[in-house]
Amino acid sequence: MKKEDFLEILRDYLKKDFSEDEVMDILRDYEEYFVDGIIEGKSEIDIIQSLGSPKEIANELLAESNIKSENKVKGKVESFFIEAKGKFKSRLNKFKVNLNDKEHVKSRKKIELLQILLTVILLPFAFAILCSTIGVGLGLIGSLIALVAGTPFAISLMNVMPEVKMVIIFAFIAYIGFEILIWQLFITVVRLEKKAFKIYVTWLKTNKLYIDGSIKKEEIEKYDEIMKDNDGGELDE
């Protein structure tokens, strides 16, 4: 095989998965391999043997391209969530007025109203999700019981009807695989629900600390005003 034949075969493999510009860039790189090899005193056959088959090269390049694309998408997704999280925190901080601000009473009332509205809105959804989760869990437990109870029947059926033995074995394996998959999904969903509940509870506790501090701040301000009035009255006397 000559250099021209090698590059032509490589082109045929590359053009299935790469654009024309990408193919030309890759071929130029491999032409340089040949030039460097010839300068070093190697023959075209030696260079081709060191490079490997065109099919293997195309597969390796495609795999590298897929990995780069996946990393690029992953990076964009991570950047999106980080940016969204930062915006959420920024808006939350703007919503919460500092305790030293004179408007802390209005801010406290806004937070209390927001908590009530969110609780009213989320409570029906939370109850429906909880009932659905319990129902799915009971269904999965029932499917496990059915699997255990049906195993002896399946074994006896294979003994009576040997011709369907492979079908029963295949169905049994498929059923177990399906059970494992569904249980994994169920556990993942339960963990997400638990995490969401913890986040909401933490948010409520944080707001409660803010509200309690706001109330305490208001009481201190009233006490200071009373003390000032009393001091002023005593001075007038």
N, C-alpha and C positions, 0 to 999 in steps of 0.2 A: 504494500500500500504506500502511495506517495502522499506528500503533504497536501496536494490539491484534493485528492480523494478523501483524506481524513477530514479536512475542513468542510468539504461538501456534505459528507455524511453527518458531521456534527451540526451543520446548518439545518439539515432535515429534522434532526431530533429537537433542536432548540426552537424552531419556528412554531412548534405545536403549543408551546407554553410561554414564549417570550415575544415581545414586539419586535418589529424589524430593526429599530434603533438598538435595542438591547442585544439582538443577535449580532449586529455588526460590531458592537463594542467587544463582545465576547470573542468573536473571531479575530479581531485585531490583536487582542491579548494573546491568543494562541499562536498567531503568526509571529509575534515577538518571541514566544518560546522557541519556535523553530529557528529564528534568526540568531538568538543567543546560543542555542545548541550547536548550530553550524559554526559559529565563531569559536566555540570551545572544541571544535574538531569532531563533533558527533555526526553520525549519518541520520537521514530522515527516519529510517527504520528504528534506530536507537531512541530517537526523540519520541516517536509514536509509542514505542513500548513503555517508556518511562511515564508518558501521560496517561495511558490506559485507553480503554475503548471509548468511542464517542458517546455511546449510550450511557455508560457509567458517569461520564463527565456531565452530560445533560441532566441526569437524575440528581447528581450531587448539587449542581447549580440550582435546580428547581427546589430542592430541599432547603438550601440556604436562603433562597428567595422567600419561601413560605415562612421560615423562622423569622426573618426580618420583618415581614408583613405582620405576623402575629405579635411581635414585640412592639411594633409601631402602633397597632390597634390597642394593645394592652396599655401602652404609655398614654395614649389619648384618653382611654377610659379612666385611668388613675388620675390624670390631670383634671378631668371633668369633675370627678367626685371630690378631689381636694379643693378645687375652685368653688364648687357648690357648698361644701362644708364651711369654707371661709366666708362666703357671702351670707350663709345662714347665721353664723356667729356674729358677723358684723351687724346684721339687721336686728338680731336679738339684743345685742349690746346697745344699739340705738333706741330700742323700744324700752329697755330698762333705764330709767333715769337714776343717776347716782343719788345716794342717800343724802349727800350734802346739798343737793339741788332743792330749791324751794318748791318744785313741782312734784316732789316724791309722793304726795297724797294722790294726785291724779294718776301717776304711773301705777301706784298700788291698785287703784280701782280698775285700771285697764287690765292689769294682770289677773285680778280676781275674775273679771268678766270673761277674759279669754279662757281661763281655766274652766269656768262653768260651761261656756259654749262648746269647748272641745270635749268635755266630759259628756255633755248631752249628745253631741254628734257621734262620738266614738263608742259610747256604751252599747248601742244596739249592734254595731258592727263587731265589737269585741265579744258580745254574748253569742252572736251567730257564729263567729270563728271558733269560739270555745266549744259550742255544741257540735259543730262540724268536726272539729278535731277529736272530740270524745267519740263521736259516731264512727269516724274512720278508724280510730284505735280499736274500738270494739269489733268492727268488721274485720280488721287484720287479725285480731286474736281469734275470731271465729274461723277465719281461713286457715290458721295454724291448727286449730282443733280439727277442722275438716280434713286437713292433710294427714294428721296423725291417725284419725279414725278411718280414713279411706285407704291407708297403706295396706293393712291386712286384706282388704277387699281386692285391691289391685294385684297383690301377690297371688291370691286364690284364683283370680280371673286369668292370670298368666299361666297358671298350672292347668286350668280347664281349657283355655284357648291359646295354645302356644303360637299360633300363627299371628296373633296380635301382640306378641310379647315386646317386639321392638317399638311398636307404636306406643304402648303403655309406658315403657321405659323413657322414651323420648318425651312424652307428655309429662311424666313425673319430674324429669330433669328441668323441663321448661317451666313447670309450675314452681319448683323450688327457686329457680333463677328469678322468676317474676316476683316471688315473695320477698327475696332478698332486696331486689331493687325497690319495691314499694316500701319496705320497712326503712331503707336508707333515706328515701325521700320523705317519709313521715317523720323520722327523727330530725332531719334537717329543718323541716317546716316547724316542728315543735321548738327547736332551738331558736329559730328566728322569731317566733312568737314570744318566747321567753325573753329574748334580748330586747324586743320592742317594748314589752311590758316594763322591763327594768329601766329602759330609757325614759319612758313616760313617768314612772314613779320617781326617778331621780329628778326629772324636770319639775314635778310637783313639789318635791322636798326643797329644791333650790328656790323656787318661787315662794314657798312658805317662809324660808329663812329671810328672804328679801322683804316679804310683807311684815313679818315680825319685827325686823329691824326698822322698817319704815314707821310702824306704829310706835316703837320705842323712841325713835327720833322725834316723832310728833309730840309724844308725852314730855320729852325733855325740853322741847321748844316752848311748850305751854308752861311748864314749870319755871323755866327761865323768865318768861314774860311775867308770871305771877310774882316771882321774887323781885324783878325790877320794879313792878308797880308798888310792892310793899316797901322797898327801899326808898322809892320816890315819895311815898306817903309819909314815911318816918322823917325824911329830910324836910318836908314841908312843915311838919309840926315843929 
